[in-house]
């Protein structure tokens, strides 16, 4: 009798498998099997014949790695890419972005902007992202249609918008959304108070109480600029991080975005609390907001992940570019060429991101039993030659266009650069429509 072979749904045989854990490991000529949406085997290519696959892909010049995790962004703002460039944060927000949003943000705007962002992220290797924007219900629907994994943080402000009237209204709508999707395998809904300067202490205290009761993460812009910290001290007599710590908002489920202004004692506070920091290097550089002390945070034991921020302040959603920039900026700002090695930068874009959003048991590394969120990167081109160190090549010399395939929960969401659940031409046409509409409004104002 012949040997009974293990049946799998998909078998990917590739030149290099980068599991991420352990950090820096590279498995040459290996195969990864997917069964029922999860990784069911990782084995040498020479043993691939032991598996019976419904589909087999042979990619001898590709690297297979976990899908990238973009831990901070505002997806719908992709429609504002290039709208108001070369400005500091507060003039950019108060004189350009917020006035435009008050005119144009609607369910239609969010739907078209999110689809544009999803297409860009999937085409550049991101398979999971965290989003904070108005009409998060629309974002959730678009993610499910595209097959994208996401943490959706419902925004909270003190002031009204197209989606809510005040902090209580935002919180009520957000918690309703959380109930709607609490059983979703792809989506998690969490608190997204915008920042200490747009949300009152009273509202933040309410969020702290509810987050503790419901065991929900909190995602917040924090210490983004020196001016933010200085203004808070002048107004409240203490720095914003301390205020949040005093009301119980800093803990293992807290995601602190930006954190360009930090003292040593604050890094220690974050480490003891188990909070994560989301580093957005390119957006911070473009807005001249400052530089997050990544090497010092990691030395203190703080989990640091990566985010792109929005395409309105970056101006792309390319996590490969973010990895490279993060590594180079850390070296420059610390005057230490060893401050952030390539393998650690890759970890920040994968497993550290998964830890930050509480999904480390499901995604962020290639391990048997984890969700099959994978990307395949073509390293056959001239731009990747010669190939001495695969991880260094991925971090320092890989373009988003080299991502050829993406899977989320075992579902092929991009194959040979073609999106399987989004119509690229429709997405492009809708983006161009908004560009014309917003430009026309600018000319008449």
C-alpha positions as CSV (number, residue, x, y, z in Angstrom):
1,X,0.0,0.0,0.0
2,X,1.2,3.5,-0.8
3,X,1.9,6.1,1.9
4,X,-1.1,8.4,2.7
5,X,0.0,11.9,2.0
6,X,-1.1,14.9,4.0
7,X,-3.6,17.0,2.0
8,X,-3.3,20.8,1.9
9,X,-5.0,23.6,0.1
10,X,-2.0,25.5,-1.2
11,X,1.7,24.6,-1.3
12,X,4.2,27.5,-2.0
13,X,7.7,26.3,-2.9
14,X,10.1,29.2,-2.8
15,X,13.7,30.2,-2.8
16,X,13.7,31.7,0.7
17,X,11.2,31.6,3.6
18,X,11.6,34.4,6.2
19,X,9.7,33.2,9.3
20,X,10.7,36.4,11.3
21,X,10.7,34.3,14.5
22,X,13.4,33.6,15.4
23,X,14.6,37.1,14.3
24,X,17.0,37.0,11.3
25,X,16.4,33.4,10.3
26,X,16.3,32.6,6.6
27,X,15.2,29.2,5.3
28,X,16.6,28.5,1.9
29,X,14.6,26.3,-0.6
30,X,11.7,25.7,1.6
31,X,7.9,25.3,1.2
32,X,4.9,26.6,3.1
33,X,1.6,24.8,3.1
34,X,-1.8,26.4,3.8
35,X,-4.8,24.5,5.0
36,X,-8.2,26.0,5.9
37,X,-6.7,29.5,6.0
38,X,-3.8,28.6,8.3
39,X,-0.1,27.6,7.9
40,X,-0.1,23.8,8.2
41,X,3.5,23.0,7.3
42,X,6.9,24.6,6.8
43,X,9.4,22.2,5.3
44,X,12.4,21.9,3.0
45,X,11.5,22.0,-0.7
46,X,13.0,18.5,-1.1
47,X,10.2,17.2,1.1
48,X,7.3,19.0,-0.7
49,X,6.4,15.7,-2.3
50,X,5.1,14.5,1.1
51,X,2.1,16.8,0.7
52,X,-0.8,16.5,-1.7
53,X,-1.8,20.1,-2.6
54,X,-4.9,21.3,-4.4
55,X,-2.7,24.1,-5.7
56,X,1.1,24.3,-6.0
57,X,3.0,27.5,-6.7
58,X,6.7,27.2,-7.5
59,X,8.7,30.5,-6.9
60,X,12.4,29.7,-6.9
61,X,13.5,33.3,-7.0
62,X,11.0,34.7,-4.5
63,X,11.1,35.3,-0.8
64,X,8.1,34.3,1.2
65,X,7.5,36.3,4.4
66,X,4.6,37.4,6.7
67,X,2.3,40.1,5.4
68,X,3.4,43.5,6.6
69,X,1.4,45.1,9.4
70,X,0.8,48.9,9.0
71,X,-0.1,50.0,12.6
72,X,-1.3,53.5,11.9
73,X,-3.1,55.3,9.2
74,X,-6.1,57.1,8.0
75,X,-7.0,55.1,4.9
76,X,-9.7,57.4,3.4
77,X,-7.2,60.3,3.4
78,X,-5.6,58.7,0.4
79,X,-7.9,61.0,-1.6
80,X,-5.9,63.9,-0.2
81,X,-2.5,62.6,-1.3
82,X,-0.5,65.7,-2.3
83,X,-3.3,68.1,-1.4
84,X,-1.3,70.2,1.2
85,X,2.4,69.4,1.2
86,X,5.4,71.0,2.7
87,X,3.7,72.3,5.9
88,X,4.2,71.8,9.6
89,X,1.6,69.6,11.4
90,X,-0.7,72.2,12.9
91,X,-1.0,74.6,9.9
92,X,-1.5,71.4,7.8
93,X,-4.3,70.2,10.0
94,X,-6.1,73.4,11.0
95,X,-5.7,75.4,7.8
96,X,-6.0,72.7,5.1
97,X,-7.0,69.2,6.2
98,X,-9.8,69.9,8.7
99,X,-11.5,72.6,6.6
100,X,-11.5,70.3,3.5
101,X,-12.8,67.4,5.5
102,X,-15.7,69.5,6.8
103,X,-16.7,70.1,3.2
104,X,-16.2,66.7,1.6
105,X,-16.1,63.8,4.1
106,X,-19.1,61.5,3.7
107,X,-19.8,57.8,3.3
108,X,-19.0,58.0,-0.4
109,X,-15.7,59.8,0.3
110,X,-14.7,57.2,2.8
111,X,-15.7,54.3,0.6
112,X,-13.7,55.5,-2.4
113,X,-10.7,56.6,-0.2
114,X,-10.5,53.3,1.6
115,X,-10.7,51.3,-1.6
116,X,-7.8,53.3,-3.0
117,X,-5.8,52.7,0.2
118,X,-6.6,49.0,0.3
119,X,-5.4,48.6,-3.3
120,X,-2.2,50.4,-2.6
121,X,-1.5,48.5,0.6
122,X,-2.2,45.1,-0.9
123,X,0.0,45.9,-3.9
124,X,2.8,46.9,-1.5
125,X,2.8,43.9,0.8
126,X,0.5,45.0,3.7
127,X,-2.0,42.4,4.7
128,X,-3.2,44.0,8.0
129,X,-3.5,47.7,9.0
130,X,-4.8,49.9,11.7
131,X,-7.1,52.7,10.7
132,X,-8.5,55.8,12.4
133,X,-11.1,57.8,10.5
134,X,-14.7,58.9,10.2
135,X,-17.4,56.4,9.1
136,X,-15.5,53.4,10.4
137,X,-18.5,51.3,9.5
138,X,-17.8,52.0,5.8
139,X,-14.1,51.1,6.3
140,X,-15.2,47.8,7.9
141,X,-17.4,46.9,4.9
142,X,-14.7,47.7,2.4
143,X,-12.1,45.6,4.3
144,X,-14.4,42.6,4.3
145,X,-15.2,43.0,0.6
146,X,-11.4,43.2,-0.2
147,X,-10.5,40.4,2.1
148,X,-8.2,42.6,4.2
149,X,-7.4,42.2,7.9
150,X,-7.7,45.4,10.0
151,X,-7.9,46.9,13.4
152,X,-10.4,49.7,13.0
153,X,-10.1,52.4,15.7
154,X,-13.3,54.5,15.9
155,X,-12.3,58.1,16.3
156,X,-13.3,60.2,19.3
157,X,-13.2,64.0,19.3
158,X,-14.8,66.7,21.5
159,X,-16.0,68.6,18.4
160,X,-18.6,67.6,15.7
161,X,-17.8,66.0,12.4
162,X,-19.8,64.4,9.6
163,X,-19.8,61.2,11.7
164,X,-20.5,62.4,15.2
165,X,-21.5,65.3,17.4
166,X,-19.4,65.0,20.5
167,X,-17.3,62.5,22.5
168,X,-20.3,60.6,23.9
169,X,-21.8,60.2,20.4
170,X,-18.5,58.9,18.9
171,X,-18.1,56.4,21.7
172,X,-21.7,55.2,21.4
173,X,-21.5,54.7,17.7
174,X,-18.1,53.0,18.0
175,X,-19.2,50.5,20.6
176,X,-22.2,49.7,18.4
177,X,-19.8,49.0,15.6
178,X,-17.8,46.8,17.8
179,X,-20.9,44.8,18.7
180,X,-21.6,44.4,14.9
181,X,-18.2,42.9,14.2
182,X,-17.2,41.2,17.5
183,X,-17.3,37.8,15.9
184,X,-15.4,38.8,12.7
185,X,-12.2,36.9,12.0
186,X,-10.7,39.7,10.0
187,X,-11.7,42.8,11.9
188,X,-11.2,44.2,15.4
189,X,-12.9,47.4,16.6
190,X,-11.1,49.5,19.2
191,X,-11.1,52.9,20.8
192,X,-9.4,55.7,18.8
193,X,-9.4,58.9,20.8
194,X,-7.6,61.3,18.4
195,X,-5.2,63.0,20.9
196,X,-5.0,64.7,24.3
197,X,-5.4,68.1,22.6
198,X,-8.7,67.2,20.8
199,X,-10.3,65.0,23.5
200,X,-11.1,66.3,27.0
201,X,-9.8,64.7,30.2
202,X,-13.4,63.8,31.1
203,X,-13.9,61.9,27.8
204,X,-10.5,60.2,28.1
205,X,-11.5,59.1,31.6
206,X,-14.7,57.6,30.2
207,X,-12.7,55.8,27.5
208,X,-10.2,54.5,30.1
209,X,-13.1,53.0,32.2
210,X,-14.8,51.4,29.2
211,X,-11.6,50.1,27.7
212,X,-10.8,48.4,31.1
213,X,-14.3,46.9,31.4
214,X,-14.4,45.6,27.8
215,X,-10.6,44.8,27.6
216,X,-10.3,46.8,24.5
217,X,-7.2,48.4,23.1
218,X,-6.8,52.2,22.9
219,X,-5.0,53.8,19.9
220,X,-4.0,57.5,20.3
221,X,-1.8,60.2,18.7
222,X,0.6,61.1,21.5
223,X,3.7,63.4,21.9
224,X,3.7,64.0,18.2
225,X,5.5,67.3,18.4
226,X,7.5,69.3,20.9
227,X,4.8,72.0,20.8
228,X,2.1,69.5,21.8
229,X,4.0,68.7,24.9
230,X,4.9,72.3,25.7
231,X,1.3,73.4,25.3
232,X,0.1,70.6,27.6
233,X,2.5,71.5,30.3
234,X,1.4,75.2,30.1
235,X,-2.3,74.2,30.2
236,X,-2.3,71.2,32.6
237,X,1.0,71.4,34.4
238,X,2.2,68.1,33.2
239,X,3.2,66.2,30.0
240,X,0.4,64.4,28.1
241,X,1.8,60.9,28.7
242,X,1.6,61.5,32.5
243,X,-1.9,62.7,32.2
244,X,-2.9,59.5,30.4
245,X,-1.1,57.4,32.9
246,X,-2.8,59.2,35.8
247,X,-6.2,58.3,34.4
248,X,-5.4,54.7,33.6
249,X,-5.0,54.9,29.9
250,X,-1.5,53.6,29.6
251,X,-1.3,49.8,29.8
252,X,-0.5,46.7,27.7
253,X,-3.4,47.4,25.3
254,X,-2.3,51.0,24.6
255,X,-0.9,52.0,21.2
256,X,0.9,55.3,21.4
257,X,1.4,56.8,17.9
258,X,4.3,59.0,17.0
259,X,6.1,59.6,20.4
260,X,8.8,61.9,19.0
261,X,9.2,63.7,22.4
262,X,10.2,61.4,25.2
263,X,12.3,61.6,28.4
264,X,14.0,58.5,29.8
265,X,11.5,58.3,32.7
266,X,8.7,58.2,30.2
267,X,10.3,55.4,28.2
268,X,10.6,53.4,31.5
269,X,6.9,54.2,32.2
270,X,5.9,52.8,28.9
271,X,8.1,49.7,29.4
272,X,6.6,49.0,32.8
273,X,3.1,49.5,31.5
274,X,3.7,47.2,28.6
275,X,2.4,49.8,26.1
276,X,3.4,49.8,22.5
277,X,4.8,52.7,20.4
278,X,3.8,53.2,16.8
279,X,6.7,54.8,14.8
280,X,5.7,56.7,11.7
281,X,9.1,57.9,10.4
282,X,8.3,59.3,7.0
283,X,5.2,61.3,8.1
284,X,7.1,62.7,11.1
285,X,10.0,63.7,8.8
286,X,7.8,65.3,6.2
287,X,5.8,67.3,8.8
288,X,9.1,68.1,10.7
289,X,7.4,66.7,13.8
290,X,10.4,65.1,15.3
291,X,12.0,61.7,15.5
292,X,10.9,58.8,17.7
293,X,13.8,57.5,19.8
294,X,13.4,54.0,18.6
295,X,16.7,52.5,19.7
296,X,16.3,53.9,23.2
297,X,12.7,52.6,23.5
298,X,13.8,49.2,22.4
299,X,16.7,49.2,24.8
300,X,14.2,50.0,27.5
301,X,12.1,47.0,26.6
302,X,9.2,48.8,24.7
303,X,7.6,47.2,21.8
304,X,7.9,49.5,18.8
305,X,5.9,48.9,15.6
306,X,5.7,50.8,12.3
307,X,3.0,52.8,10.6
308,X,2.8,54.9,7.5
309,X,0.2,57.5,8.7
310,X,-2.0,58.8,5.9
311,X,-1.1,59.3,2.3
312,X,-1.9,62.9,2.9
313,X,1.2,63.3,5.1
314,X,3.6,60.6,3.8
315,X,2.6,60.4,0.7
316,X,2.4,56.7,0.3
317,X,1.4,53.6,2.2
318,X,4.5,51.6,1.3
319,X,5.7,49.7,4.4
320,X,8.9,48.6,2.6
321,X,9.8,52.3,2.3
322,X,8.9,52.8,6.0
323,X,11.2,49.9,7.1
324,X,14.1,51.4,5.2
325,X,13.5,54.9,6.5
326,X,13.1,53.7,10.0
327,X,16.4,51.9,9.9
328,X,18.3,54.8,8.4
329,X,16.7,57.4,10.6
330,X,17.5,55.4,13.8
331,X,21.2,55.2,12.7
332,X,21.4,58.9,11.9
333,X,19.6,60.2,15.0
334,X,21.7,58.0,17.3
335,X,25.0,58.3,15.4
336,X,25.1,54.5,15.7
337,X,25.2,52.5,12.5
338,X,24.1,49.4,14.5
339,X,21.1,51.1,16.1
340,X,18.4,49.4,14.0
341,X,19.6,46.4,12.0
342,X,17.6,45.2,9.0
343,X,16.2,42.1,10.8
344,X,14.8,44.3,13.6
345,X,13.3,46.7,11.1
346,X,11.5,43.7,9.4
347,X,10.3,42.6,12.9
348,X,8.9,46.0,13.5
349,X,6.9,45.8,10.3
350,X,5.6,42.3,11.1
351,X,5.6,40.6,14.6
352,X,6.1,43.8,16.5
353,X,3.1,45.3,14.7
354,X,1.1,42.2,15.5
355,X,2.0,42.5,19.2
356,X,1.0,46.2,19.2
357,X,-2.5,45.4,18.0
358,X,-2.8,42.2,20.1
359,X,-2.7,39.8,17.1
360,X,0.7,38.2,17.8
361,X,-0.9,34.8,18.3
362,X,-2.5,34.9,14.8
363,X,-0.2,36.9,12.5
364,X,3.2,38.6,12.2
365,X,5.4,35.5,11.7
366,X,5.3,32.3,9.8
367,X,4.5,29.6,12.3
368,X,2.4,26.4,12.0
369,X,-1.1,27.1,13.2
370,X,-1.0,30.9,12.5
371,X,-3.2,32.6,10.0
372,X,-1.8,32.3,6.5
373,X,-1.2,36.0,6.0
374,X,1.8,35.9,3.5
375,X,3.4,37.8,0.8
376,X,5.8,36.7,-2.0
377,X,8.5,39.1,-3.1
378,X,10.3,38.6,-6.4
379,X,14.1,38.9,-6.0
380,X,15.0,37.9,-9.5
381,X,15.5,41.4,-10.9
382,X,18.7,43.3,-11.6
383,X,17.9,45.6,-8.7
384,X,18.2,42.6,-6.3
385,X,21.6,41.3,-7.6
386,X,23.9,40.1,-6.2
387,X,22.1,38.6,-3.3
388,X,24.2,38.2,-0.2
389,X,21.7,38.8,2.6
390,X,18.0,38.3,1.8
391,X,16.7,40.3,4.8
392,X,19.0,43.3,4.1
393,X,17.9,43.2,0.5
394,X,14.2,43.2,1.6
395,X,14.7,46.2,3.9
396,X,17.2,48.3,2.1
397,X,16.7,47.6,-1.6
398,X,13.2,46.2,-2.3
399,X,10.4,48.2,-4.1
400,X,6.8,47.7,-3.4
401,X,6.3,46.6,-7.0
402,X,8.3,43.4,-6.3
403,X,5.5,42.0,-4.2
404,X,3.7,39.6,-6.6
405,X,1.4,37.6,-4.4
406,X,-0.5,38.3,-1.2
407,X,-2.6,36.0,1.0
408,X,-4.9,36.9,3.9
409,X,-6.2,34.0,6.0
410,X,-5.1,31.7,3.1
411,X,-7.2,33.7,0.6
412,X,-5.2,34.9,-2.4
413,X,-5.9,38.6,-2.5
414,X,-3.3,39.4,-5.1
415,X,-1.8,37.1,-7.8
416,X,0.9,38.2,-10.2
417,X,0.2,41.9,-9.2
418,X,-3.5,41.6,-10.0
419,X,-5.9,42.2,-7.2
420,X,-8.6,39.5,-6.9
421,X,-11.4,41.4,-5.1
422,X,-10.8,45.0,-6.1
423,X,-11.2,46.4,-9.6
424,X,-8.2,48.6,-10.1
425,X,-9.7,50.7,-12.9
426,X,-12.8,51.5,-10.9
427,X,-10.7,52.4,-7.9
428,X,-8.6,54.7,-10.1
429,X,-11.6,56.3,-11.7
430,X,-13.2,57.1,-8.3
431,X,-9.9,58.6,-7.0
432,X,-9.6,60.8,-10.1
433,X,-13.3,61.9,-9.7
434,X,-12.5,63.1,-6.1
435,X,-9.3,64.8,-7.3
436,X,-11.3,66.8,-9.9
437,X,-14.1,67.6,-7.4
438,X,-11.7,68.8,-4.7
439,X,-9.6,70.8,-7.1
440,X,-12.7,72.5,-8.4
441,X,-13.8,73.5,-4.9
442,X,-10.3,74.9,-4.2
443,X,-10.5,77.1,-7.3
444,X,-13.9,78.6,-6.4
445,X,-13.1,79.1,-2.7
